[in-house]
Amino acid sequence: MPQIQPSEVQTFASIKVVGVGGAGGSAINRMKDAGLTGVQFIAMNTDAQALHNSKADIKIHLGRDATNGLGAGADPTVGEAAANESRDEIREALEGADMVFVTIGAGGGTGSGAGYVVAEVARELGILVVGVATRPFSFEGEKRRVNADWAISHLGREVDTLITIPNDRLLQTIDRRTPLLETFKIADDVLRQGVQGISELITEHGLINLDFA
């Protein structure tokens, strides 16, 4: 009877969760704090200080020349240029994955502009890609709304599945007296729940068996 060596059996799929920009990075920190296991966390940002404070397993500073480490200034074209400058580093970080989550807070510069580039690289590698994006609160202004529409449109073209979370919906479920900073934390946590829910379905032993071949 043929013998199967333990090393030949792959128990779990290789899942990488990429947080792009500020909100994506915050979501990764929350997932780490919540004890999500079985995935590799990657933070990508143009903001060097934000990366320094990240709890991700891998940190990639996007576009050192494009931004000098100072962020994208809410300009998606800067985030896009930064990601294209760092395509080789992005590709190296994603290689070997069966599934990649690309998480962004649509509306800013880095997540909006770089998110779809990260997804595009993952697709080129033949990886299953899930995009998770939050839409900004209405009170954040017209510029962020326009940025979000652009970001979600571009991200949607590069992923297999796109999950969008309208932050305005959160306002209907929380106390109106909730401080502004706490409101943004709740939005980050919803982003975390979306990624964590799907990841745990795949990585929890005996719960589900997916074939990524």
C-alpha positions as CSV (number, residue, x, y, z in Angstrom):
1,M,0.0,0.0,0.0
2,P,1.5,3.4,-1.0
3,Q,2.8,5.4,2.0
4,I,2.2,9.1,2.2
5,Q,4.9,11.1,3.9
6,P,3.6,13.9,6.2
7,S,5.7,16.5,4.3
8,E,3.7,15.7,1.2
9,V,0.4,16.6,2.7
10,Q,-0.6,20.3,2.6
11,T,-3.1,20.9,5.5
12,F,-3.8,24.5,4.9
13,A,-3.9,27.0,2.0
14,S,-1.3,29.8,2.1
15,I,-3.2,33.0,2.8
16,K,-1.6,36.4,2.9
17,V,-3.5,39.5,4.1
18,V,-2.2,42.8,2.7
19,G,-3.1,46.0,4.4
20,V,-2.4,48.9,1.9
21,G,-2.3,52.4,3.3
22,G,-3.4,53.7,6.7
23,A,-6.8,52.0,7.1
24,G,-5.5,48.7,5.7
25,G,-2.6,48.8,8.1
26,S,-4.8,49.6,11.0
27,A,-7.0,46.6,10.1
28,I,-3.9,44.4,10.2
29,N,-3.0,45.6,13.6
30,R,-6.5,44.8,14.9
31,M,-6.3,41.3,13.3
32,K,-3.0,40.7,15.1
33,D,-4.5,41.9,18.4
34,A,-7.5,39.7,17.9
35,G,-5.3,36.7,17.6
36,L,-6.0,35.7,14.0
37,T,-3.7,32.9,13.0
38,G,-2.9,30.8,10.0
39,V,-2.3,33.8,7.7
40,Q,0.7,36.0,7.0
41,F,0.2,39.8,7.5
42,I,1.9,42.3,5.1
43,A,1.7,46.0,5.5
44,M,2.4,48.3,2.5
45,N,2.5,52.0,2.9
46,T,4.1,55.2,1.6
47,D,4.2,56.5,5.2
48,A,7.4,55.3,6.8
49,Q,6.2,56.2,10.3
50,A,3.0,54.2,10.0
51,L,5.1,51.2,8.8
52,H,7.4,51.6,11.8
53,N,4.4,51.2,14.1
54,S,2.9,48.3,12.2
55,K,2.6,44.8,13.7
56,A,2.7,43.1,10.3
57,D,5.0,40.2,9.6
58,I,6.3,41.9,6.5
59,K,6.5,45.6,5.9
60,I,7.0,47.2,2.5
61,H,7.8,50.9,2.1
62,L,6.1,51.8,-1.2
63,G,7.7,54.4,-3.5
64,R,10.7,55.7,-1.5
65,D,11.6,58.0,-4.4
66,A,8.0,59.0,-5.2
67,T,7.1,60.1,-1.6
68,N,10.3,60.3,0.4
69,G,8.5,58.4,3.1
70,L,6.0,61.2,3.7
71,G,2.8,59.5,2.5
72,A,0.6,60.1,-0.5
73,G,-1.2,63.2,0.7
74,A,-4.7,61.9,-0.2
75,D,-3.6,61.8,-3.9
76,P,-4.3,58.3,-5.5
77,T,-2.0,59.1,-8.4
78,V,0.9,59.3,-5.9
79,G,-0.1,56.0,-4.3
80,E,-0.4,54.4,-7.7
81,A,3.1,55.7,-8.8
82,A,4.6,54.5,-5.5
83,A,3.2,51.0,-5.9
84,N,4.4,50.8,-9.5
85,E,7.9,51.8,-8.3
86,S,7.8,49.0,-5.8
87,R,6.3,46.2,-8.0
88,D,9.3,43.9,-7.6
89,E,9.1,44.1,-3.8
90,I,5.3,43.5,-3.9
91,R,5.7,40.5,-6.2
92,E,8.4,39.0,-3.9
93,A,6.1,39.4,-0.8
94,L,3.1,37.8,-2.5
95,E,4.9,34.8,-4.2
96,G,3.8,31.4,-2.9
97,A,0.3,32.5,-1.8
98,D,-2.9,30.6,-2.7
99,M,-5.1,33.5,-1.7
100,V,-4.4,37.1,-1.0
101,F,-6.7,39.7,0.7
102,V,-6.1,43.3,-0.4
103,T,-7.6,45.6,2.3
104,I,-7.9,49.3,1.8
105,G,-9.7,52.3,3.2
106,A,-10.9,53.8,-0.1
107,G,-10.7,57.6,-0.1
108,G,-7.1,58.3,0.9
109,G,-4.0,58.4,-1.3
110,T,-2.1,55.2,-0.7
111,G,-4.9,52.7,-0.3
112,S,-6.9,54.1,-3.2
113,G,-4.0,54.4,-5.6
114,A,-1.8,51.4,-4.6
115,G,-4.5,48.8,-3.7
116,Y,-5.4,47.9,-7.3
117,V,-1.7,47.6,-8.2
118,V,-1.1,45.1,-5.5
119,A,-4.1,43.1,-6.6
120,E,-2.9,43.3,-10.2
121,V,0.5,41.8,-9.2
122,A,-1.2,39.0,-7.3
123,R,-3.4,38.2,-10.4
124,E,-0.2,38.1,-12.5
125,L,1.1,35.4,-10.1
126,G,-2.1,33.3,-10.5
127,I,-3.3,34.0,-7.0
128,L,-6.9,34.1,-5.9
129,V,-7.5,37.7,-4.9
130,V,-10.2,39.1,-2.5
131,G,-10.5,42.9,-2.2
132,V,-12.0,44.4,0.9
133,A,-12.6,48.2,0.9
134,T,-14.3,50.6,3.1
135,R,-16.2,53.6,1.7
136,P,-15.5,56.9,3.6
137,F,-18.1,58.6,5.8
138,S,-20.0,61.3,4.1
139,F,-18.7,63.9,6.5
140,E,-15.1,63.2,5.2
141,G,-15.9,65.3,2.1
142,E,-16.4,65.2,-1.6
143,K,-12.7,64.6,-2.5
144,R,-12.5,61.4,-0.5
145,R,-15.8,60.2,-2.0
146,V,-14.4,60.7,-5.5
147,N,-11.2,59.0,-4.6
148,A,-13.2,56.1,-3.2
149,D,-15.2,55.7,-6.3
150,W,-12.0,55.6,-8.4
151,A,-10.3,53.2,-6.0
152,I,-13.2,50.7,-5.8
153,S,-13.7,50.8,-9.6
154,H,-10.0,50.0,-10.3
155,L,-9.7,47.4,-7.5
156,G,-12.8,45.7,-8.7
157,R,-11.3,45.0,-12.1
158,E,-8.3,43.2,-10.5
159,V,-9.9,40.9,-7.9
160,D,-11.9,37.7,-8.0
161,T,-14.2,39.0,-5.3
162,L,-14.8,42.5,-3.9
163,I,-16.3,43.3,-0.5
164,T,-17.2,46.9,0.1
165,I,-18.2,48.3,3.5
166,P,-20.0,51.7,3.5
167,N,-18.9,53.4,6.6
168,D,-22.1,55.5,6.6
169,R,-24.0,52.4,7.5
170,L,-22.0,52.2,10.7
171,L,-23.5,55.5,11.8
172,Q,-26.9,53.9,11.9
173,T,-25.7,51.3,14.4
174,I,-23.6,53.3,16.8
175,D,-24.4,55.9,19.5
176,R,-24.5,59.4,18.0
177,R,-22.3,60.5,20.9
178,T,-19.5,58.2,19.9
179,P,-16.2,60.2,19.6
180,L,-14.9,60.7,16.0
181,L,-11.7,58.7,16.6
182,E,-13.7,55.8,18.1
183,T,-15.9,55.9,15.0
184,F,-12.9,55.3,12.7
185,K,-11.7,52.5,15.0
186,I,-15.1,50.8,14.6
187,A,-14.8,51.2,10.8
188,D,-11.3,49.5,11.0
189,D,-12.8,46.7,13.0
190,V,-15.5,46.0,10.5
191,L,-12.8,45.7,7.9
192,R,-11.0,43.2,10.2
193,Q,-14.2,41.2,10.7
194,G,-14.6,40.8,6.9
195,V,-11.1,39.4,6.4
196,Q,-11.1,37.4,9.6
197,G,-14.4,35.7,8.9
198,I,-13.3,34.4,5.5
199,S,-9.8,33.5,6.6
200,E,-11.0,31.4,9.5
201,L,-13.5,29.5,7.3
202,I,-10.5,28.4,5.2
203,T,-7.8,27.9,7.9
204,E,-9.9,26.4,10.8
205,H,-9.2,22.7,10.7
206,G,-12.2,20.6,9.7
207,L,-14.5,23.5,9.0
208,I,-14.1,23.7,5.2
209,N,-11.9,22.2,2.6
210,L,-11.1,24.3,-0.5
211,D,-9.1,23.1,-3.5
212,F,-6.8,25.9,-4.8
213,A,-5.2,23.7,-7.5
